[in-house]
Amino acid sequence: MKEVAILHYAGPPVVGGVEWTIEMHARLLTERGFRVRVVAGRVGDFHPQVRSISIPELDSRHQEVLGVGEELAKGEVSGRFRRLQALITEKLGSALEGVEVCIAHNVTTLHKNLPLTAALYEMMTSGNGMRLVSWAHDFAWLDPLYTPVLHEGYPWNLLREPWPGVEYVVVSEDRQKMLAGLFRWPEEKIHVVPPGITPESLLGISEEGSRIARNLGLWDADPCLLLPARITRRKNIELGIRVMGEIARRRPGAKLVVTGPPGPHNPSNVEYLSQLMALRKELGVQDNVLFLYKLGEKDRPFVPDEKLMAELYRICDALFFPSKREGFGIPILEAGISRMHVFCSDIPPFRESGDGFVHAFGLDDSPETIAGEIISCLEGDRPYRMRKRVLANYTWDRIIDGKVIPLLVD
């Protein structure tokens, strides 16, 4: 396992954008087998497997750091600066012992603790064998609020010159352009790794819902359609399978989630289920059409409770409800309150519950026609496309696996 340190003025549980990035990196890298330590001026124990090391002099608000900062703002590099740098160098050397890669947030580009910047530079130029990744969120030399307290020469120039052997990371393409201009580097030399989001937290998804969504690949599905019904003939699930067959030809990652088990009151439902499984296999959509009851045991099918059903409405993209007969159609109302597109059969109860705000199809319409309408509708929906863009590029898991880990293992 690789030893990784994350260095900053402060760490979790301090509240801030950088500190949140540090916490997510530390948690997710630990889950993937890295040994992680967070080294900061203010930091607490936030994860049982992440080692938190507090060095008070790293804190940008430490009294000695503030005092030295006042001198530096006047252009004075005093003995006080050098003593603080030496102290930090000694403590940092001990804290980073055995570390293979150190991620330093803002330390190489921001002036909030220049003795720390100078100490880290001294360590890196002494050939200690540790790789340094500079995670640059802000640039003192490019911020008009900060340039009045910066001066030519050492140590201020450490913030605007690339350090030898250091890899630089920024959080956006805009920041990439800024840093490339400051360094007079080609933009492609600087990595762009944005911060991320956790869809489960934002959408209030439970551990059980998260596990199901991840195991079944629901977050990656494009689109993910929800069919909340027991497996009975009047629910017309075979039409859903045929429509999914057409959608999957154009969107191989599409999924249809059938939530209910076989109906308990009609013996013919067992035969109906066998027919559905045969049709799914015939069309080659075993991975696209998912029956949640199969998550249970042989004699105890899995049935989502009310809470999990509500979560599925938030996880999936649209309701697909092809019933031949219904008394009313509660799922259409549930989808409406969840702001989902509704694709349903054109039958009287659905006209009543949908009131013209649903995408209705005739029961005699071809699966190809229905699939085309679904794809066309979703492709033209900006919130849907934005959701898919975020899920594909900006979840913490995607960022850690696709961008952070490659930087650490090169």
FIVO-544068 format. One record per residue (C-alpha): residue number from 0; x, y, z. Coordinates in pm, 1 decimal, decimal comma. Layout:
<tormars>
+-----+----------+----------+----------+
| seq |       xx |       yy |       zz |
+-----+----------+----------+----------+
| NUM |        X |        Y |        Z |
...
+-----+----------+----------+----------+
</tormars>
This chain:
<tormars>
+-----+----------+----------+----------+
| seq |       xx |       yy |       zz |
+-----+----------+----------+----------+
|   0 |      0,0 |      0,0 |      0,0 |
|   1 |    130,0 |    342,8 |    -91,4 |
|   2 |    192,2 |    594,9 |    187,2 |
|   3 |     21,7 |    923,8 |    104,5 |
|   4 |     24,6 |   1247,9 |    302,0 |
|   5 |   -214,8 |   1538,0 |    250,8 |
|   6 |    -72,9 |   1871,2 |    368,6 |
|   7 |   -256,4 |   2197,0 |    435,6 |
|   8 |   -294,2 |   2477,0 |    687,1 |
|   9 |   -604,2 |   2304,7 |    825,1 |
|  10 |   -787,0 |   1976,0 |    778,9 |
|  11 |  -1115,1 |   1815,1 |    877,1 |
|  12 |  -1326,3 |   1880,9 |   1075,3 |
|  13 |  -1247,9 |   2246,0 |    993,8 |
|  14 |  -1517,8 |   2364,1 |    753,7 |
|  15 |  -1401,5 |   2485,5 |    412,5 |
|  16 |  -1385,3 |   2389,7 |     48,1 |
|  17 |  -1023,2 |   2274,1 |     59,5 |
|  18 |  -1080,2 |   2088,9 |    386,1 |
|  19 |  -1380,6 |   1906,5 |    237,1 |
|  20 |  -1168,3 |   1801,0 |    -61,2 |
|  21 |   -903,4 |   1674,2 |    180,0 |
|  22 |  -1159,8 |   1472,2 |    374,5 |
|  23 |  -1307,5 |   1309,2 |     64,4 |
|  24 |   -964,5 |   1230,6 |    -81,8 |
|  25 |   -850,4 |   1080,2 |    246,9 |
|  26 |  -1164,6 |    870,8 |    297,2 |
|  27 |  -1184,9 |    735,3 |    -56,2 |
|  28 |   -813,4 |    668,7 |    -95,4 |
|  29 |   -822,0 |    476,8 |    233,2 |
|  30 |  -1114,2 |    268,6 |    106,0 |
|  31 |   -900,1 |    180,4 |   -196,4 |
|  32 |   -607,6 |     54,2 |      9,4 |
|  33 |   -384,8 |    360,0 |     44,2 |
|  34 |   -235,4 |    449,3 |    381,7 |
|  35 |   -323,4 |    813,8 |    430,8 |
|  36 |   -215,3 |   1072,0 |    683,6 |
|  37 |   -336,4 |   1432,9 |    700,2 |
|  38 |    -77,3 |   1681,1 |    822,4 |
|  39 |   -209,1 |   2025,5 |    913,4 |
|  40 |   -204,5 |   2303,2 |   1169,4 |
|  41 |   -561,5 |   2234,5 |   1279,0 |
|  42 |   -691,4 |   1883,1 |   1221,4 |
|  43 |   -895,3 |   1629,3 |   1415,3 |
|  44 |   -960,7 |   1257,1 |   1400,3 |
|  45 |  -1226,2 |   1223,9 |   1130,8 |
|  46 |  -1172,0 |    866,8 |   1009,9 |
|  47 |  -1051,3 |    564,4 |   1208,7 |
|  48 |   -802,4 |    460,8 |    939,7 |
|  49 |   -668,6 |    806,7 |    852,9 |
|  50 |   -383,5 |    930,5 |   1068,0 |
|  51 |   -425,5 |   1297,2 |   1165,1 |
|  52 |   -104,8 |   1483,4 |   1256,5 |
|  53 |   -133,2 |   1831,6 |   1400,0 |
|  54 |    159,8 |   2072,0 |   1374,5 |
|  55 |     31,2 |   2402,6 |   1515,2 |
|  56 |    287,1 |   2610,0 |   1323,5 |
|  57 |    133,2 |   2501,8 |    992,6 |
|  58 |   -187,2 |   2686,1 |   1077,6 |
|  59 |   -223,1 |   3011,1 |    882,3 |
|  60 |   -377,5 |   3163,3 |   1196,0 |
|  61 |   -100,9 |   3060,2 |   1435,9 |
|  62 |     22,4 |   3365,8 |   1626,1 |
|  63 |    385,5 |   3322,8 |   1521,9 |
|  64 |    283,2 |   3270,9 |   1159,5 |
|  65 |     73,3 |   3588,9 |   1172,5 |
|  66 |    360,8 |   3782,5 |   1327,4 |
|  67 |    605,4 |   3669,9 |   1060,3 |
|  68 |    342,0 |   3744,2 |    798,9 |
|  69 |    324,0 |   4107,0 |    913,4 |
|  70 |    698,5 |   4139,8 |    867,0 |
|  71 |    686,3 |   3974,8 |    525,4 |
|  72 |    408,7 |   4210,6 |    414,7 |
|  73 |    657,5 |   4494,6 |    470,7 |
|  74 |    923,8 |   4311,3 |    273,2 |
|  75 |   1124,3 |   4198,5 |    578,3 |
|  76 |   1277,8 |   3850,9 |    587,4 |
|  77 |   1397,6 |   3841,6 |    945,9 |
|  78 |   1558,6 |   3593,9 |   1178,4 |
|  79 |   1211,9 |   3527,4 |   1311,4 |
|  80 |   1112,1 |   3396,7 |    968,9 |
|  81 |   1419,1 |   3173,1 |    950,1 |
|  82 |   1366,6 |   3030,9 |   1299,3 |
|  83 |   1005,2 |   2948,5 |   1223,8 |
|  84 |   1103,4 |   2791,9 |    893,3 |
|  85 |   1365,9 |   2576,5 |   1067,2 |
|  86 |   1114,7 |   2463,9 |   1329,8 |
|  87 |    857,6 |   2371,9 |   1064,1 |
|  88 |   1123,5 |   2191,0 |    860,8 |
|  89 |   1212,1 |   1976,3 |   1161,0 |
|  90 |    851,7 |   1894,6 |   1252,1 |
|  91 |    747,1 |   1840,6 |    890,8 |
|  92 |   1035,9 |   1600,3 |    832,8 |
|  93 |    915,7 |   1385,4 |   1119,3 |
|  94 |    548,6 |   1402,1 |   1016,0 |
|  95 |    625,9 |   1304,5 |    655,4 |
|  96 |    870,4 |   1025,4 |    734,8 |
|  97 |    800,7 |    724,7 |    513,2 |
|  98 |    564,1 |    914,2 |    284,5 |
|  99 |    593,5 |    829,9 |    -84,0 |
| 100 |    361,9 |   1099,8 |   -220,5 |
| 101 |    260,2 |   1425,0 |    -54,8 |
| 102 |    -35,2 |   1628,1 |   -179,4 |
| 103 |     13,0 |   1989,2 |    -69,1 |
| 104 |   -293,8 |   2210,2 |    -95,8 |
| 105 |   -216,0 |   2575,7 |   -175,9 |
| 106 |    119,6 |   2566,6 |      6,3 |
| 107 |    323,4 |   2627,5 |   -309,9 |
| 108 |    106,5 |   2904,6 |   -457,9 |
| 109 |    -49,3 |   3093,5 |   -164,7 |
| 110 |    124,6 |   3319,2 |     90,1 |
| 111 |    -78,0 |   3226,1 |    399,7 |
| 112 |    224,7 |   3057,8 |    564,1 |
| 113 |    545,5 |   3137,9 |    379,5 |
| 114 |    770,7 |   2972,3 |    641,6 |
| 115 |    584,5 |   2648,5 |    562,5 |
| 116 |    626,8 |   2710,7 |    188,8 |
| 117 |    999,5 |   2765,2 |    234,3 |
| 118 |   1033,1 |   2457,8 |    458,2 |
| 119 |    857,3 |   2236,2 |    205,4 |
| 120 |   1071,4 |   2374,1 |    -76,3 |
| 121 |   1385,3 |   2297,8 |    124,0 |
| 122 |   1266,3 |   1941,4 |    180,8 |
| 123 |   1187,1 |   1887,0 |   -186,3 |
| 124 |   1517,4 |   2024,6 |   -314,0 |
| 125 |   1720,0 |   1821,6 |    -64,0 |
| 126 |   1643,5 |   1498,6 |   -249,6 |
| 127 |   1445,9 |   1313,0 |     17,5 |
| 128 |   1280,5 |   1088,7 |   -243,2 |
| 129 |    923,8 |   1196,0 |   -170,8 |
| 130 |    706,9 |   1297,6 |   -466,5 |
| 131 |    516,4 |   1623,0 |   -427,4 |
| 132 |    184,9 |   1699,5 |   -593,0 |
| 133 |     91,2 |   2065,4 |   -561,1 |
| 134 |   -287,2 |   2103,6 |   -547,4 |
| 135 |   -331,0 |   2469,0 |   -635,2 |
| 136 |   -668,3 |   2625,1 |   -560,9 |
| 137 |   -552,7 |   2989,2 |   -534,1 |
| 138 |   -259,7 |   3195,7 |   -663,2 |
| 139 |   -129,4 |   3483,0 |   -452,6 |
| 140 |     56,0 |   3648,4 |   -741,4 |
| 141 |   -260,0 |   3662,1 |   -952,8 |
| 142 |   -495,1 |   3796,3 |   -686,9 |
| 143 |   -511,7 |   4179,6 |   -657,8 |
| 144 |   -607,6 |   4139,8 |   -290,7 |
| 145 |   -273,7 |   3974,7 |   -218,4 |
| 146 |    -19,7 |   4131,7 |   -454,8 |
| 147 |     27,5 |   4445,4 |   -237,7 |
| 148 |    189,8 |   4231,4 |     35,0 |
| 149 |    412,9 |   4036,6 |   -204,9 |
| 150 |    766,3 |   4139,4 |   -298,1 |
| 151 |   1038,9 |   4040,8 |   -539,9 |
| 152 |   1283,8 |   3774,8 |   -434,0 |
| 153 |   1284,0 |   3500,8 |   -173,0 |
| 154 |   1052,7 |   3367,3 |    -34,6 |
| 155 |    774,8 |   3533,7 |   -235,4 |
| 156 |    901,2 |   3406,6 |   -571,6 |
| 157 |    850,9 |   3049,6 |   -452,0 |
| 158 |    480,8 |   3117,4 |   -515,6 |
| 159 |    515,3 |   3208,1 |   -882,5 |
| 160 |    788,5 |   2977,6 |  -1005,3 |
| 161 |    744,4 |   2604,6 |  -1075,2 |
| 162 |    933,8 |   2385,7 |   -833,9 |
| 163 |   1160,9 |   2123,1 |   -990,0 |
| 164 |   1009,1 |   1776,0 |  -1011,3 |
| 165 |    670,9 |   1883,6 |   -873,0 |
| 166 |    343,8 |   1795,1 |  -1046,6 |
| 167 |     84,8 |   2069,5 |  -1041,9 |
| 168 |   -289,7 |   2016,4 |  -1015,0 |
| 169 |   -562,1 |   2279,5 |  -1042,7 |
| 170 |   -936,5 |   2251,8 |   -991,2 |
| 171 |  -1064,2 |   2391,1 |  -1322,2 |
| 172 |   -963,1 |   2473,9 |  -1677,1 |
| 173 |   -982,0 |   2842,1 |  -1587,3 |
| 174 |   -728,7 |   2788,0 |  -1308,0 |
| 175 |   -518,1 |   2583,7 |  -1551,9 |
| 176 |   -495,3 |   2881,5 |  -1787,9 |
| 177 |   -407,6 |   3113,2 |  -1499,5 |
| 178 |   -128,7 |   2895,8 |  -1361,6 |
| 179 |     10,2 |   2820,2 |  -1707,5 |
| 180 |     31,9 |   3194,4 |  -1769,6 |
| 181 |    203,5 |   3254,0 |  -1436,0 |
| 182 |    458,2 |   2976,7 |  -1497,1 |
| 183 |    485,9 |   3041,8 |  -1872,0 |
| 184 |    409,9 |   2676,8 |  -1923,6 |
| 185 |    195,8 |   2498,1 |  -2180,6 |
| 186 |   -144,3 |   2428,1 |  -2026,2 |
| 187 |   -119,5 |   2053,4 |  -2079,6 |
| 188 |    163,4 |   2031,1 |  -1823,8 |
| 189 |    -86,9 |   2112,7 |  -1550,6 |
| 190 |   -345,2 |   1853,5 |  -1444,1 |
| 191 |   -709,4 |   1950,9 |  -1397,6 |
| 192 |   -885,9 |   1761,5 |  -1118,0 |
| 193 |  -1212,6 |   1920,0 |  -1003,7 |
| 194 |  -1378,1 |   1871,0 |   -668,3 |
| 195 |  -1677,1 |   1640,1 |   -670,2 |
| 196 |  -2016,0 |   1562,3 |   -527,8 |
| 197 |  -2167,9 |   1260,3 |   -357,0 |
| 198 |  -2507,0 |   1195,4 |   -518,4 |
| 199 |  -2617,8 |    965,0 |   -237,3 |
| 200 |  -2573,5 |   1241,0 |     20,7 |
| 201 |  -2730,6 |   1512,8 |   -190,4 |
| 202 |  -3033,2 |   1299,1 |   -270,1 |
| 203 |  -3072,8 |   1152,0 |     77,7 |
| 204 |  -3006,4 |    793,0 |    -26,4 |
| 205 |  -2967,5 |    538,0 |    253,9 |
| 206 |  -2687,2 |    282,5 |    280,1 |
| 207 |  -2922,4 |     15,4 |    148,6 |
| 208 |  -3029,5 |    231,0 |   -145,4 |
| 209 |  -2668,3 |    323,0 |   -219,3 |
| 210 |  -2563,4 |    -41,3 |   -215,5 |
| 211 |  -2842,4 |   -142,9 |   -452,2 |
| 212 |  -2775,3 |    148,8 |   -687,3 |
| 213 |  -2404,6 |     73,2 |   -701,6 |
| 214 |  -2437,1 |   -303,9 |   -731,2 |
| 215 |  -2692,4 |   -276,0 |  -1011,4 |
| 216 |  -2513,9 |     11,5 |  -1186,6 |
| 217 |  -2811,3 |    246,7 |  -1161,7 |
| 218 |  -2601,3 |    563,9 |  -1135,0 |
| 219 |  -2426,3 |    473,1 |  -1460,7 |
| 220 |  -2743,7 |    379,6 |  -1647,7 |
| 221 |  -2836,2 |    607,3 |  -1937,9 |
| 222 |  -3128,0 |    620,0 |  -1907,1 |
| 223 |  -3252,0 |    449,1 |  -1592,2 |
| 224 |  -3626,4 |    380,0 |  -1610,8 |
| 225 |  -3838,7 |    283,0 |  -1313,3 |
| 226 |  -4130,9 |     40,5 |  -1342,5 |
| 227 |  -4285,9 |     17,1 |   -992,8 |
| 228 |  -4521,5 |   -277,9 |  -1018,6 |
| 229 |  -4577,9 |   -634,5 |   -914,5 |
| 230 |  -4518,7 |   -889,0 |  -1187,3 |
| 231 |  -4869,7 |   -950,6 |  -1318,6 |
| 232 |  -4999,6 |   -962,3 |  -1674,3 |
| 233 |  -5199,5 |   -641,9 |  -1659,0 |
| 234 |  -4880,0 |   -447,8 |  -1582,9 |
| 235 |  -4765,8 |   -527,5 |  -1938,7 |
| 236 |  -4402,0 |   -571,5 |  -1836,6 |
| 237 |  -4326,9 |   -751,5 |  -2161,1 |
| 238 |  -4373,5 |   -420,1 |  -2341,4 |
| 239 |  -4117,5 |   -267,0 |  -2107,5 |
| 240 |  -3870,1 |   -541,6 |  -2197,0 |
| 241 |  -3927,8 |   -491,3 |  -2568,6 |
| 242 |  -3891,4 |   -114,4 |  -2536,8 |
| 243 |  -3571,9 |   -161,7 |  -2339,4 |
| 244 |  -3445,7 |   -388,5 |  -2614,4 |
| 245 |  -3483,7 |   -101,1 |  -2858,3 |
| 246 |  -3334,0 |    157,1 |  -2622,5 |
| 247 |  -3036,1 |    -67,6 |  -2545,3 |
| 248 |  -2950,8 |    -90,4 |  -2913,7 |
| 249 |  -2875,1 |    284,1 |  -2901,8 |
| 250 |  -2790,9 |    317,2 |  -2531,8 |
| 251 |  -2621,8 |     -6,7 |  -2418,3 |
| 252 |  -2603,3 |    117,8 |  -2060,3 |
| 253 |  -2978,3 |    173,6 |  -2027,2 |
| 254 |  -3167,0 |     -2,7 |  -1748,3 |
| 255 |  -3527,7 |    -76,4 |  -1659,9 |
| 256 |  -3589,2 |   -145,9 |  -1290,0 |
| 257 |  -3895,8 |   -357,3 |  -1209,1 |
| 258 |  -3953,2 |   -319,7 |   -838,7 |
| 259 |  -4217,4 |   -577,2 |   -742,7 |
| 260 |  -4219,4 |   -954,8 |   -701,4 |
| 261 |  -4456,4 |  -1189,8 |   -884,3 |
| 262 |  -4818,0 |  -1127,1 |   -786,8 |
| 263 |  -4926,7 |  -1360,5 |   -502,6 |
| 264 |  -5287,5 |  -1425,9 |   -598,4 |
| 265 |  -5279,1 |  -1571,7 |   -949,4 |
| 266 |  -5095,0 |  -1901,4 |  -1012,6 |
| 267 |  -5048,6 |  -1803,2 |  -1375,9 |
| 268 |  -4804,7 |  -1531,1 |  -1264,6 |
| 269 |  -4533,9 |  -1796,5 |  -1233,3 |
| 270 |  -4581,1 |  -1882,6 |  -1599,9 |
| 271 |  -4587,3 |  -1511,0 |  -1684,6 |
| 272 |  -4256,8 |  -1459,0 |  -1505,4 |
| 273 |  -4101,1 |  -1745,1 |  -1703,6 |
| 274 |  -4219,9 |  -1581,6 |  -2025,3 |
| 275 |  -4067,0 |  -1249,4 |  -1922,1 |
| 276 |  -3732,5 |  -1413,3 |  -1842,4 |
| 277 |  -3734,6 |  -1592,6 |  -2176,4 |
| 278 |  -3812,3 |  -1268,3 |  -2359,3 |
| 279 |  -3536,5 |  -1086,2 |  -2173,7 |
| 280 |  -3289,2 |  -1353,9 |  -2276,7 |
| 281 |  -3416,1 |  -1362,3 |  -2635,2 |
| 282 |  -3360,1 |   -987,2 |  -2671,6 |
| 283 |  -3022,8 |   -999,2 |  -2496,2 |
| 284 |  -3119,5 |   -749,9 |  -2226,5 |
| 285 |  -3049,4 |   -955,3 |  -1914,4 |
| 286 |  -2822,1 |   -676,1 |  -1788,8 |
| 287 |  -3064,2 |   -401,8 |  -1890,3 |
| 288 |  -3389,3 |   -527,9 |  -1737,6 |
| 289 |  -3355,5 |   -573,1 |  -1362,3 |
| 290 |  -3603,2 |   -744,7 |  -1131,4 |
| 291 |  -3545,7 |   -629,9 |   -774,7 |
| 292 |  -3725,4 |   -927,7 |   -621,9 |
| 293 |  -3419,8 |  -1134,1 |   -720,4 |
| 294 |  -3216,5 |   -953,7 |   -453,6 |
| 295 |  -3397,6 |  -1164,9 |   -195,4 |
| 296 |  -3378,9 |  -1532,3 |   -112,6 |
| 297 |  -3552,6 |  -1813,3 |   -299,2 |
| 298 |  -3860,4 |  -1828,9 |    -79,1 |
| 299 |  -3845,0 |  -1467,4 |     35,1 |
| 300 |  -3834,0 |  -1222,8 |   -257,9 |
| 301 |  -3696,0 |   -877,4 |   -196,0 |
| 302 |  -3962,7 |   -606,7 |   -177,8 |
| 303 |  -3859,4 |   -240,7 |   -141,3 |
| 304 |  -4023,2 |    -65,0 |    151,3 |
| 305 |  -4174,8 |    281,9 |    124,3 |
| 306 |  -3848,1 |    457,5 |    206,2 |
| 307 |  -3649,1 |    264,4 |    -52,6 |
| 308 |  -3918,6 |    321,0 |   -315,1 |
| 309 |  -3891,1 |    694,1 |   -254,3 |
| 310 |  -3514,6 |    665,0 |   -303,5 |
| 311 |  -3559,9 |    478,1 |   -631,0 |
| 312 |  -3769,5 |    765,7 |   -758,7 |
| 313 |  -3472,7 |    993,7 |   -686,0 |
| 314 |  -3213,4 |    757,1 |   -830,9 |
| 315 |  -3391,0 |    672,7 |  -1157,4 |
| 316 |  -3444,6 |    917,2 |  -1442,8 |
| 317 |  -3800,6 |    851,0 |  -1556,6 |
| 318 |  -4109,4 |    646,9 |  -1486,1 |
| 319 |  -4210,6 |    383,7 |  -1741,5 |
| 320 |  -4561,1 |    256,5 |  -1670,0 |
| 321 |  -4713,1 |     49,9 |  -1954,6 |
| 322 |  -5014,9 |   -101,0 |  -1776,2 |
| 323 |  -5307,0 |   -230,2 |  -1978,6 |
| 324 |  -5553,7 |   -170,2 |  -1695,4 |
| 325 |  -5538,3 |     30,1 |  -1371,6 |
| 326 |  -5781,8 |    173,2 |  -1122,3 |
| 327 |  -5596,9 |    502,1 |  -1095,6 |
| 328 |  -5215,3 |    509,1 |  -1117,2 |
| 329 |  -5047,2 |    627,3 |   -796,8 |
| 330 |  -4691,1 |    588,5 |   -942,6 |
| 331 |  -4770,4 |    870,8 |  -1185,2 |
| 332 |  -4834,3 |   1101,9 |   -889,7 |
| 333 |  -4521,2 |    979,1 |   -712,9 |
| 334 |  -4316,2 |   1045,9 |  -1025,1 |
| 335 |  -4471,2 |   1389,5 |  -1055,0 |
| 336 |  -4369,7 |   1491,7 |   -704,0 |
| 337 |  -4021,4 |   1356,1 |   -783,7 |
| 338 |  -3997,5 |   1577,1 |  -1097,0 |
| 339 |  -3954,9 |   1275,7 |  -1322,5 |
| 340 |  -4061,7 |   1241,1 |  -1681,3 |
| 341 |  -4354,1 |    999,2 |  -1703,5 |
| 342 |  -4390,1 |    762,3 |  -1998,1 |
| 343 |  -4713,2 |    568,8 |  -1965,2 |
| 344 |  -4981,1 |    391,5 |  -2162,0 |
| 345 |  -5268,2 |    602,2 |  -2289,2 |
| 346 |  -5549,8 |    464,3 |  -2075,0 |
| 347 |  -5827,7 |    663,5 |  -1901,0 |
| 348 |  -5695,6 |    644,9 |  -1541,4 |
| 349 |  -5356,3 |    776,6 |  -1652,3 |
| 350 |  -5517,3 |   1060,2 |  -1843,8 |
| 351 |  -5688,0 |   1155,5 |  -1519,6 |
| 352 |  -5384,2 |   1130,0 |  -1293,7 |
| 353 |  -5142,8 |   1272,2 |  -1556,2 |
| 354 |  -5374,6 |   1550,5 |  -1676,6 |
| 355 |  -5174,7 |   1609,5 |  -1994,9 |
| 356 |  -4835,8 |   1635,3 |  -1822,5 |
| 357 |  -4718,5 |   1285,7 |  -1914,6 |
| 358 |  -4578,5 |   1129,3 |  -2229,9 |
| 359 |  -4853,0 |    885,0 |  -2329,1 |
| 360 |  -4815,9 |    608,6 |  -2585,0 |
| 361 |  -5074,0 |    379,5 |  -2737,7 |
| 362 |  -5075,9 |     17,4 |  -2633,0 |
| 363 |  -5053,3 |    -69,3 |  -3002,2 |
| 364 |  -4751,1 |    156,3 |  -3061,8 |
| 365 |  -4438,3 |    -33,2 |  -3161,6 |
| 366 |  -4154,1 |    -72,4 |  -2909,3 |
| 367 |  -3929,4 |    108,0 |  -3156,7 |
| 368 |  -4162,7 |    409,5 |  -3165,2 |
| 369 |  -4193,1 |    424,8 |  -2787,4 |
| 370 |  -3817,2 |    389,0 |  -2740,2 |
| 371 |  -3756,2 |    666,8 |  -2990,2 |
| 372 |  -3991,3 |    899,0 |  -2804,5 |
| 373 |  -3820,3 |    827,9 |  -2473,1 |
| 374 |  -3471,2 |    889,1 |  -2609,1 |
| 375 |  -3576,5 |   1200,9 |  -2797,5 |
| 376 |  -3748,2 |   1347,1 |  -2492,8 |
| 377 |  -3458,0 |   1285,4 |  -2257,3 |
| 378 |  -3195,3 |   1403,6 |  -2505,2 |
| 379 |  -3380,2 |   1732,7 |  -2532,5 |
| 380 |  -3407,7 |   1776,2 |  -2155,7 |
| 381 |  -3125,1 |   1994,3 |  -2020,1 |
| 382 |  -3163,3 |   1897,2 |  -1651,3 |
| 383 |  -3146,1 |   1529,0 |  -1750,9 |
| 384 |  -2835,3 |   1584,0 |  -1963,1 |
| 385 |  -2674,6 |   1788,5 |  -1687,4 |
| 386 |  -2749,0 |   1512,0 |  -1438,0 |
| 387 |  -2582,0 |   1255,1 |  -1663,3 |
| 388 |  -2282,3 |   1484,2 |  -1714,2 |
| 389 |  -2238,0 |   1522,8 |  -1339,6 |
| 390 |  -2273,2 |   1150,3 |  -1273,5 |
| 391 |  -2024,2 |   1067,8 |  -1548,7 |
| 392 |  -1760,6 |   1324,0 |  -1454,7 |
| 393 |  -1806,3 |   1485,7 |  -1116,4 |
| 394 |  -1880,4 |   1226,2 |   -849,6 |
| 395 |  -1606,7 |   1176,7 |   -595,0 |
| 396 |  -1573,5 |    810,3 |   -691,3 |
| 397 |  -1520,7 |    898,0 |  -1058,9 |
| 398 |  -1268,2 |   1166,0 |   -970,4 |
| 399 |  -1070,5 |    949,5 |   -729,0 |
| 400 |  -1054,4 |    649,2 |   -962,0 |
| 401 |  -1009,0 |    836,7 |  -1288,5 |
| 402 |   -793,0 |   1132,9 |  -1191,4 |
| 403 |   -646,5 |   1121,1 |   -840,8 |
| 404 |   -515,8 |    765,4 |   -820,9 |
| 405 |   -338,5 |    785,9 |  -1161,3 |
| 406 |   -146,1 |   1084,7 |  -1025,5 |
| 407 |    -35,5 |    891,6 |   -719,9 |
| 408 |     71,2 |    566,4 |   -883,0 |
| 409 |    262,9 |    701,3 |  -1183,5 |
+-----+----------+----------+----------+
</tormars>
